[in-house]
Amino acid sequence: MSRRVPFRRLAFVATLVCALLTPRAADAQRVHVLAVSGLSGEPAYKLLFESNLATLVDSARARWHVSDSSLFVLTEDPTTTRLHATGRSTKEEIAKSFVALSRRVSPGDIVLVFLVGHGSGEGAESRVSLPGPDATAADFAGWLAGFSRETVVLVNAASGSGDFVGVLAGPRRVIVTATRTAFERNESRFATPFVRGLTSGEADADKDGKVSVLEAFAYAKKEVARVYDTDNKMLTEHASLSDSALARSVGFGAQRGESAPLNPRAAALVAERSELEAKVATLRGKKD
């Protein structure tokens, strides 16, 4: 009997959501983006990192309709990039961006944090290399603590990023890392196919017009393996994801005019529905 509760609750929440939806409310459940490229070390890496950010930012503006006030872009050197960066990718600027985001979000919104660069360290001290002091997984845990009512998708596409999953995983969070452990520190190939999958139709396996985080993740893993196989090299990176059920329900690519919650209460119900759908998927996976 206890296993039926999530199904009943999901039906109840879905009914309330439908009652509160209206075709005019296309902006209630919004997407907010923080994109960060860390220290490159070499011009080739700088070009690659910022190319990934450019693709993500262009899609955020054009396809996801993210407003400029909800789009934070931090690069190693904002004066030498074609991106309209909002600041330099220092630990201090990242902290300020999270504070600014916390003032923009509403319950049920989606917060996408994308990190690309080089990584090192283990556990809570696992870090992304930045100009000045590095930002650790523990730092991000503190910054994300204020987003308990939003759905957070944090993608750490840096090398040696695997320990971010264990430190940051939690309710309403999808944590994606380019590697499975902190010891996979070779150059990572994950960022480019993940961004391509998330921002184009290539990863849209169910052809619903949106790309879920899970679809982009699966696409990127397949592409990374293909690249290593083409180069006749042993696969030295294994991407990781914290919550496949929730990742399946979080999608990017909605068009204007799509129905969305009219008020904060409906937005909160949408968030609860996503969480309940994730629980239902988990329960289904446990059935014989």
C-alpha positions in Angstrom: 0.0 0.0 0.0 2.8 2.4 0.8 4.1 2.3 -2.7 0.8 3.7 -4.0 1.1 7.0 -2.1 3.5 8.7 -4.6 1.1 7.8 -7.5 -1.9 9.2 -5.7 -0.1 12.3 -4.6 1.3 12.8 -8.2 -2.3 12.6 -9.6 -3.5 15.2 -7.0 -0.6 17.6 -7.7 -1.1 17.2 -11.5 -4.7 18.1 -11.1 -3.9 21.3 -9.2 -1.2 22.2 -11.7 -3.6 21.9 -14.6 -6.1 24.0 -12.8 -3.6 26.8 -12.3 -2.1 26.7 -15.8 -2.9 29.3 -18.4 -1.6 29.7 -22.0 -0.6 33.3 -21.2 1.8 32.4 -18.5 4.9 31.4 -20.5 7.5 32.9 -18.2 6.6 31.7 -14.7 8.9 28.7 -14.7 12.1 30.4 -15.8 15.6 29.2 -16.6 18.6 30.9 -15.0 22.2 30.2 -16.2 25.6 30.6 -14.6 28.3 29.6 -17.1 32.0 29.6 -15.9 35.2 28.9 -17.8 38.2 28.5 -15.5 42.0 28.8 -16.1 43.0 27.4 -19.4 46.8 27.2 -19.2 47.1 27.2 -23.0 45.5 29.3 -25.8 44.0 26.1 -27.3 42.2 25.3 -24.1 41.0 28.9 -23.7 39.5 28.8 -27.2 37.8 25.5 -26.5 36.4 26.4 -23.1 35.0 29.7 -24.3 33.6 28.1 -27.5 31.6 25.8 -25.2 30.3 28.8 -23.2 29.4 30.7 -26.4 27.3 27.8 -27.7 25.5 27.5 -24.3 24.9 31.2 -23.9 23.6 31.6 -27.5 21.1 28.8 -27.0 20.1 30.2 -23.6 19.2 33.5 -25.2 17.7 32.3 -28.4 16.1 29.0 -27.6 15.5 29.0 -23.9 14.6 32.7 -23.7 16.8 33.4 -20.7 16.8 37.1 -19.9 20.0 39.0 -19.6 19.3 39.5 -15.9 19.3 35.8 -15.3 22.4 35.0 -17.4 25.8 35.2 -15.8 28.9 34.5 -17.9 32.3 34.4 -16.2 35.5 33.9 -18.2 39.2 33.8 -17.5 39.8 37.2 -19.3 36.6 39.0 -20.3 38.6 41.6 -22.3 39.8 39.0 -24.8 36.6 37.1 -25.6 33.8 37.6 -28.0 31.4 36.6 -25.2 29.5 39.4 -23.4 30.9 38.2 -20.1 29.5 39.6 -16.9 32.7 39.3 -15.1 36.0 37.4 -14.5 35.8 33.8 -13.4 37.2 34.3 -9.9 35.9 32.7 -6.8 34.6 36.1 -5.6 32.7 36.7 -8.8 31.1 33.3 -8.7 29.9 33.9 -5.2 28.5 37.3 -6.2 26.7 35.6 -9.2 25.0 33.1 -6.9 23.8 35.9 -4.6 22.4 37.8 -7.6 20.7 34.6 -8.9 19.2 34.0 -5.5 17.4 37.3 -5.8 16.0 36.4 -9.3 14.7 32.8 -8.8 11.2 31.7 -7.8 10.1 28.3 -6.6 10.0 25.8 -9.4 12.5 27.6 -11.6 15.5 25.8 -13.2 19.0 26.9 -12.3 21.7 25.6 -14.7 25.3 26.0 -13.5 27.9 25.0 -16.1 31.6 24.8 -15.3 34.4 24.0 -17.7 38.2 23.9 -17.1 40.8 21.9 -15.3 40.2 20.3 -11.9 42.1 18.8 -9.1 41.7 17.7 -5.4 39.5 15.1 -3.8 36.2 15.0 -1.9 35.0 18.4 -0.5 38.4 19.8 -1.6 37.9 18.8 -5.2 38.2 22.0 -7.2 38.0 23.9 -10.4 41.1 25.9 -11.3 40.3 29.6 -11.4 42.2 32.9 -11.6 43.2 33.5 -8.0 41.9 31.1 -5.3 40.2 28.0 -6.7 36.6 27.1 -6.0 36.1 23.8 -4.2 33.1 21.4 -4.1 32.6 22.6 -0.5 32.3 26.2 -1.8 29.6 25.2 -4.3 27.8 23.3 -1.6 27.5 26.5 0.4 26.5 28.6 -2.6 23.8 26.1 -3.6 22.3 25.9 -0.1 20.0 28.8 -0.8 18.3 27.1 -3.8 16.3 24.5 -2.0 13.0 25.3 -3.8 14.4 25.4 -7.3 15.7 22.6 -9.5 19.4 22.9 -9.8 21.4 21.3 -12.6 25.2 21.6 -12.0 27.5 20.4 -14.7 31.2 20.2 -13.9 32.8 19.4 -17.2 36.3 19.9 -15.8 38.9 17.1 -15.6 39.1 15.3 -12.2 35.5 16.4 -11.4 34.0 13.2 -10.2 33.9 13.9 -6.5 31.5 16.8 -7.0 28.7 14.3 -7.3 29.1 12.9 -3.8 29.5 16.3 -2.2 26.7 18.1 -4.0 24.0 15.5 -4.7 20.7 16.2 -3.0 16.9 16.7 -3.5 16.0 18.7 -6.6 19.6 18.6 -7.8 21.1 16.9 -10.8 24.9 16.9 -10.6 26.8 15.9 -13.8 30.5 15.5 -13.9 32.9 14.7 -16.8 34.7 12.0 -14.8 33.7 9.3 -12.4 36.5 10.0 -9.9 38.9 12.8 -8.9 41.8 10.7 -10.4 40.6 10.9 -14.0 42.7 14.0 -14.6 43.6 13.8 -18.2 42.1 16.3 -20.7 38.4 15.8 -20.7 36.4 15.5 -24.0 33.0 15.7 -22.3 32.1 19.4 -22.4 31.8 19.8 -26.2 29.4 17.0 -26.9 27.3 17.7 -23.8 26.8 21.3 -24.8 26.1 20.3 -28.4 23.6 17.7 -27.2 21.8 20.1 -24.8 21.6 23.0 -27.3 20.6 21.1 -30.4 18.2 18.5 -31.5 20.9 15.8 -31.9 20.3 14.4 -28.4 16.5 14.7 -28.5 15.9 10.9 -28.5 12.1 11.1 -27.9 11.7 14.0 -30.4 9.5 16.0 -28.0 11.2 19.3 -28.9 13.1 19.4 -25.6 16.4 17.9 -24.6 16.5 16.5 -21.1 19.6 16.5 -19.0 19.6 12.7 -19.2 19.4 12.8 -23.0 22.3 15.2 -23.2 24.3 13.1 -20.8 23.7 9.9 -22.7 24.6 11.6 -26.0 27.8 13.0 -24.6 28.9 9.7 -23.1 28.4 8.0 -26.4 30.2 10.7 -28.4 33.2 10.7 -25.9 33.5 6.9 -26.3 33.3 7.3 -30.1 36.1 9.9 -30.1 38.4 7.7 -28.0 37.6 4.7 -30.2 38.3 6.7 -33.4 41.7 7.8 -31.9 42.4 4.2 -31.0 42.9 5.3 -27.3 41.9 3.8 -24.1 38.9 5.5 -22.5 40.2 7.5 -19.6 37.1 9.5 -18.6 33.8 8.1 -17.4 31.1 10.8 -16.9 28.8 10.5 -13.9 25.3 11.7 -13.0 23.6 11.9 -9.6 19.9 11.4 -10.3 18.8 9.9 -13.6 15.1 10.0 -12.8 15.2 13.7 -12.1 17.6 14.3 -15.0 15.0 12.7 -17.3 12.3 15.2 -16.2 14.4 18.4 -16.6 14.4 19.6 -20.2 15.7 22.5 -22.1 14.3 24.0 -25.4 10.7 25.0 -24.6 9.3 27.5 -27.1 7.4 30.7 -26.3 3.7 30.1 -25.9 4.1 26.8 -24.1 1.9 26.6 -21.0 3.6 27.3 -17.7 2.4 28.2 -14.2 0.6 31.5 -13.6 1.7 32.1 -10.1 4.3 31.0 -7.5 2.0 28.4 -6.0 1.7 26.7 -9.4 5.4 27.0 -9.9 6.0 25.2 -6.6 3.5 22.5 -7.6 5.4 22.0 -10.9 8.6 21.5 -8.8 6.8 19.1 -6.6 5.4 17.2 -9.5 8.9 16.8 -11.0 10.1 15.4 -7.6 7.2 13.0 -7.4 7.8 11.9 -11.0 11.3 11.1 -10.0 10.1 9.1 -7.0 7.6 7.2 -9.2 10.4 6.3 -11.7 12.5 5.0 -8.8 9.7 2.9 -7.5 9.0 1.5 -10.9 12.7 0.5 -11.2 12.4 -1.5 -8.0 9.4 -3.5 -9.1 9.9 -7.1 -10.2 
